């Protein structure tokens, strides 16, 4: 064989398309009807999932917990939202896929390439083809699918509108206020036990909440704003001005536990350095200098709560916080 012949490459022949294989639903009306019912069931389940989401959002309190094996105590409000959205999205997707695979036309079509810009006649043909495709999809001939699909899509469209409720009502002064006021006792969290100064040794830290009247329920949003850390040091270790020093009691100082950066819980105390550390973004606060920021992204010290003792010797607040707790928000002046 010559070199020229060895360089020749045989052209690959067009293998063409394999013979079309009809689906069972194409030839068996009973199978087609069964597939239609299956698609309708999936769309109906999607609609029920959306209704579960709506019911959980409006009627289930976010303070409601239920016991589920393996998962343990679970927030029913969040569980309903998650399950409802998962069922709604999964079932409408599964229904559309099953519809396409079993009932929509599946003949192979060969389209020759052409330039990207189509002329007006081709565009008109495209619109006509789309309309014919919609007709071939069987919506007109399959009213059960049409009705269940309409219900599923219609209800799922309500979900984003429903969630707009979370944009209101406006908080008013709620972000600026806590339940701390003059004379409010500091109680352990958890436990709700009043604290005396002698309960804390030097170097000890305690998480506290304001004492609530008997019968009043403490909500998560209350805990998020009211949490206060008590830290006991030697009085001579403080580096405070006279006013701030008067807010302490026998070496015990109280700060909001809510980080002034992003609202995380400032939960780590280094006894050697007298520093409070936020574990989220490593903002570090110097306890000896009224929780002044010495590292990290926080822009403000932790608010200090003025404390003293009442007639029975229990630690109480002298007054409310002098500034809002937590991170910045629209309209905050400090």
C-alpha positions as CSV (number, residue, x, y, z in Angstrom):
1,X,0.0,0.0,0.0
2,X,1.4,3.4,-1.0
3,X,1.8,6.3,1.5
4,X,-0.9,8.3,-0.3
5,X,-3.4,5.4,0.1
6,X,-2.6,5.0,3.8
7,X,-3.4,8.7,4.4
8,X,-6.9,8.4,3.0
9,X,-9.6,8.5,5.6
10,X,-12.9,6.7,5.1
11,X,-15.8,9.0,5.5
12,X,-18.1,8.1,8.3
13,X,-21.5,7.3,6.9
14,X,-24.6,8.8,8.4
15,X,-26.0,5.9,10.6
16,X,-29.4,7.4,10.4
17,X,-32.0,7.1,13.2
18,X,-33.0,3.8,14.8
19,X,-36.5,2.6,14.2
20,X,-39.0,4.4,16.5
21,X,-40.1,2.3,19.5
22,X,-43.6,3.0,20.6
23,X,-44.3,3.3,24.3
24,X,-46.9,1.3,25.9
25,X,-49.0,4.4,26.4
26,X,-48.9,5.0,22.7
27,X,-50.6,1.7,21.9
28,X,-52.6,0.8,25.0
29,X,-55.4,3.3,25.9
30,X,-55.7,1.7,29.4
31,X,-52.0,2.4,30.1
32,X,-52.4,6.0,28.8
33,X,-55.3,6.5,31.2
34,X,-53.3,5.0,34.1
35,X,-50.4,7.3,33.3
36,X,-52.8,10.3,33.2
37,X,-54.1,9.4,36.7
38,X,-50.6,9.1,38.0
39,X,-49.7,12.5,36.7
40,X,-52.9,14.0,38.2
41,X,-52.1,12.4,41.5
42,X,-48.6,13.9,41.5
43,X,-50.0,17.4,40.7
44,X,-52.6,17.0,43.4
45,X,-49.9,16.0,46.0
46,X,-48.1,19.2,44.9
47,X,-51.2,21.3,45.6
48,X,-51.6,19.6,49.0
49,X,-47.9,20.4,49.8
50,X,-48.5,24.0,49.1
51,X,-51.6,24.0,51.3
52,X,-49.5,22.4,54.1
53,X,-47.0,25.2,53.7
54,X,-49.7,27.9,53.9
55,X,-51.4,26.2,56.9
56,X,-48.1,25.9,58.7
57,X,-47.2,29.5,58.0
58,X,-50.5,31.0,59.1
59,X,-51.9,28.7,61.8
60,X,-48.9,26.8,63.4
61,X,-47.1,28.8,66.0
62,X,-43.3,29.0,65.7
63,X,-43.2,28.1,69.4
64,X,-44.9,24.7,68.8
65,X,-42.7,21.6,69.2
66,X,-43.6,18.0,68.4
67,X,-41.7,14.8,69.1
68,X,-40.7,12.7,66.1
69,X,-38.8,9.4,66.5
70,X,-35.1,9.7,65.6
71,X,-35.4,13.5,65.1
72,X,-36.6,14.2,68.7
73,X,-38.3,17.5,69.6
74,X,-38.9,19.3,66.4
75,X,-40.3,22.8,65.6
76,X,-43.7,22.0,64.0
77,X,-43.8,25.4,62.3
78,X,-40.5,24.9,60.5
79,X,-41.2,21.3,59.8
80,X,-44.5,22.1,58.1
81,X,-42.9,24.9,56.0
82,X,-40.0,22.6,54.9
83,X,-42.2,19.5,54.2
84,X,-44.8,21.5,52.4
85,X,-42.4,23.3,50.1
86,X,-40.5,20.0,49.4
87,X,-43.7,18.1,48.5
88,X,-45.0,20.9,46.4
89,X,-41.8,21.4,44.3
90,X,-40.9,17.7,44.1
91,X,-44.3,16.4,43.0
92,X,-44.9,19.1,40.4
93,X,-41.5,18.3,38.9
94,X,-42.1,14.6,39.1
95,X,-45.5,15.0,37.5
96,X,-44.2,17.1,34.6
97,X,-41.4,14.5,34.0
98,X,-43.8,11.6,34.1
99,X,-46.2,13.4,31.8
100,X,-43.5,14.1,29.3
101,X,-42.1,10.5,29.4
102,X,-45.4,8.7,29.0
103,X,-48.0,11.0,27.3
104,X,-46.4,13.7,25.3
105,X,-45.4,13.0,21.7
106,X,-41.9,11.5,21.4
107,X,-41.3,11.1,17.6
108,X,-37.8,11.8,16.5
109,X,-37.5,15.0,14.4
110,X,-34.5,16.0,12.2
111,X,-34.0,19.7,11.8
112,X,-31.3,21.0,9.4
113,X,-29.1,23.8,10.6
114,X,-29.8,27.2,9.2
115,X,-28.6,30.7,10.0
116,X,-29.4,32.0,13.4
117,X,-31.7,34.8,12.3
118,X,-35.0,33.4,11.0
119,X,-37.1,35.2,8.4
120,X,-40.6,36.3,9.2
121,X,-42.1,33.3,7.6
122,X,-40.1,30.9,9.7
123,X,-41.1,32.8,12.8
124,X,-44.7,32.5,11.9
125,X,-44.2,28.8,11.4
126,X,-42.5,28.6,14.8
127,X,-45.6,30.1,16.5
128,X,-47.8,27.7,14.6
129,X,-45.6,24.8,15.7
130,X,-45.7,25.8,19.4
131,X,-49.5,26.0,19.2
132,X,-49.6,22.6,17.6
133,X,-47.2,21.2,20.2
134,X,-49.5,22.5,23.0
135,X,-52.4,20.8,21.2
136,X,-50.4,17.6,20.8
137,X,-49.4,17.6,24.5
138,X,-53.0,16.6,25.2
139,X,-54.1,19.4,27.5
140,X,-57.4,19.7,25.6
141,X,-57.9,15.9,25.5
142,X,-56.8,15.3,29.1
143,X,-58.9,17.6,31.3
144,X,-57.9,15.8,34.5
145,X,-54.2,16.7,34.0
146,X,-55.2,20.2,32.9
147,X,-57.2,20.8,36.1
148,X,-54.7,19.3,38.5
149,X,-51.8,21.1,36.8
150,X,-53.7,24.4,37.1
151,X,-54.4,23.8,40.8
152,X,-50.8,22.9,41.5
153,X,-49.3,25.9,39.6
154,X,-51.9,28.3,40.9
155,X,-51.4,27.3,44.5
156,X,-47.6,27.3,44.2
157,X,-47.8,30.9,42.8
158,X,-49.5,31.9,46.1
159,X,-46.4,30.9,48.1
160,X,-44.2,34.0,47.3
161,X,-47.2,36.3,47.9
162,X,-47.9,34.6,51.2
163,X,-44.3,35.1,52.3
164,X,-44.6,38.8,51.8
165,X,-46.5,38.8,55.1
166,X,-43.1,38.6,56.8
167,X,-42.3,42.1,55.6
168,X,-44.7,43.5,58.1
169,X,-45.9,44.8,60.4
170,X,-43.3,47.4,61.0
171,X,-41.3,46.7,64.2
172,X,-41.8,50.2,65.7
173,X,-39.7,50.4,68.9
174,X,-39.5,46.7,69.4
175,X,-35.8,46.6,68.2
176,X,-34.9,49.3,70.7
177,X,-36.5,47.8,73.8
178,X,-36.0,44.7,75.9
179,X,-37.8,43.4,79.0
180,X,-35.1,44.8,81.4
181,X,-36.3,47.6,83.6
182,X,-35.4,49.0,87.0
183,X,-35.9,46.3,89.7
184,X,-36.0,43.4,87.3
185,X,-34.3,40.4,88.8
186,X,-31.6,38.5,86.9
187,X,-32.5,34.7,86.7
188,X,-30.4,31.8,85.4
189,X,-31.0,30.6,81.9
190,X,-32.0,27.8,81.9
191,X,-33.6,27.4,85.4
192,X,-35.1,30.8,86.1
193,X,-33.4,30.9,89.5
194,X,-32.7,34.3,91.0
195,X,-28.9,35.0,91.6
196,X,-27.2,36.4,94.6
197,X,-23.6,37.9,94.4
198,X,-22.2,35.0,96.5
199,X,-23.4,32.5,93.8
200,X,-20.6,33.7,91.5
201,X,-17.0,33.1,92.2
202,X,-14.3,35.3,90.7
203,X,-13.8,34.2,87.1
204,X,-17.3,32.8,86.9
205,X,-19.7,33.5,84.1
206,X,-23.5,33.1,84.1
207,X,-26.1,33.5,81.4
208,X,-29.2,35.2,82.6
209,X,-32.6,36.5,81.5
210,X,-35.0,39.0,83.1
211,X,-37.5,37.4,85.6
212,X,-41.0,37.2,84.1
213,X,-44.2,37.4,86.1
214,X,-45.6,34.0,86.9
215,X,-47.6,32.6,84.0
216,X,-46.0,34.8,81.3
217,X,-44.4,32.7,78.6
218,X,-40.8,33.5,77.4
219,X,-40.6,33.4,73.6
220,X,-37.6,32.8,71.4
221,X,-37.6,36.5,70.3
222,X,-37.5,37.5,74.0
223,X,-34.5,35.3,74.7
224,X,-32.7,36.6,71.6
225,X,-32.9,40.2,72.9
226,X,-32.8,39.8,76.6
227,X,-29.8,37.5,77.1
228,X,-27.3,38.9,79.5
229,X,-23.9,37.6,80.6
230,X,-22.8,38.1,84.2
231,X,-19.0,38.0,84.8
232,X,-17.3,38.3,88.2
233,X,-13.9,39.8,88.4
234,X,-11.8,41.5,91.2
235,X,-13.0,45.1,91.4
236,X,-9.4,46.4,91.1
237,X,-9.2,44.8,87.6
238,X,-11.8,47.1,86.1
239,X,-10.6,50.0,84.0
240,X,-13.9,52.0,83.9
241,X,-15.0,55.5,84.4
242,X,-17.0,56.3,87.6
243,X,-20.4,56.0,85.9
244,X,-19.7,52.6,84.4
245,X,-18.1,51.4,87.6
246,X,-21.3,52.3,89.5
247,X,-23.2,49.9,87.1
248,X,-21.2,47.0,88.6
249,X,-21.7,45.3,92.0
250,X,-18.9,43.7,94.0
251,X,-16.9,43.0,90.9
252,X,-19.9,41.6,88.9
253,X,-20.5,43.2,85.5
254,X,-23.3,42.5,83.1
255,X,-23.3,42.8,79.3
256,X,-25.8,42.0,76.5
257,X,-24.9,38.6,75.1
258,X,-25.9,39.7,71.6
259,X,-23.0,40.7,69.4
260,X,-23.1,44.2,68.0
261,X,-21.9,42.9,64.6
262,X,-24.3,40.3,63.3
263,X,-26.3,39.4,66.4
264,X,-24.6,36.1,67.3
265,X,-24.3,34.9,70.9
266,X,-21.0,36.1,72.5
267,X,-20.5,32.9,74.4
268,X,-16.7,32.5,75.0
269,X,-14.9,34.1,77.9
270,X,-11.1,34.0,78.4
271,X,-10.5,34.3,82.1
272,X,-6.8,35.0,81.7
273,X,-7.2,37.9,79.3
274,X,-10.6,39.0,80.5
275,X,-11.9,39.0,76.9
276,X,-15.3,38.0,75.5
277,X,-15.1,36.3,72.1
278,X,-17.9,36.0,69.5
279,X,-17.4,32.6,67.8
280,X,-19.1,33.7,64.5
281,X,-16.7,36.3,63.2
282,X,-14.1,36.5,66.1
283,X,-15.1,40.0,67.4
284,X,-13.3,40.3,70.7
285,X,-14.4,42.6,73.6
286,X,-12.4,43.7,76.6
287,X,-14.5,43.2,79.7
288,X,-12.2,45.4,81.9
289,X,-12.9,48.4,79.6
290,X,-16.7,48.1,79.3
291,X,-16.6,45.5,76.5
292,X,-14.6,47.7,74.2
293,X,-13.9,46.1,70.8
294,X,-10.3,45.2,70.5
295,X,-10.5,42.9,67.4
296,X,-12.9,41.9,64.7
297,X,-15.7,43.5,62.6
298,X,-17.9,44.6,65.5
299,X,-18.3,48.4,65.4
300,X,-19.6,49.0,69.0
301,X,-19.0,47.7,72.5
302,X,-21.6,45.3,74.0
303,X,-24.3,47.3,75.8
304,X,-23.7,47.2,79.6
305,X,-26.6,46.6,82.0
306,X,-26.5,48.5,85.2
307,X,-27.0,46.1,88.1
308,X,-27.4,46.2,91.9
309,X,-29.1,44.1,94.6
310,X,-32.6,44.3,96.0
311,X,-33.8,44.1,99.6
312,X,-33.5,40.3,99.6
313,X,-30.0,40.4,98.3
314,X,-30.7,39.2,94.7
315,X,-29.1,40.8,91.7
316,X,-31.5,43.2,89.8
317,X,-31.2,45.7,87.0
318,X,-30.8,49.4,88.1
319,X,-32.4,50.5,84.8
320,X,-33.0,49.3,81.2
321,X,-30.2,49.2,78.7
322,X,-29.2,52.8,77.7
323,X,-28.9,51.7,74.0
324,X,-30.4,49.1,71.7
325,X,-28.8,45.7,71.9
326,X,-27.6,43.7,68.9
327,X,-26.4,44.7,65.5
328,X,-27.2,47.8,63.5
329,X,-30.7,48.4,61.9
330,X,-32.4,51.1,60.0
331,X,-33.1,54.1,62.1
332,X,-30.6,53.3,64.9
333,X,-29.0,56.4,66.1
334,X,-26.1,54.8,68.2
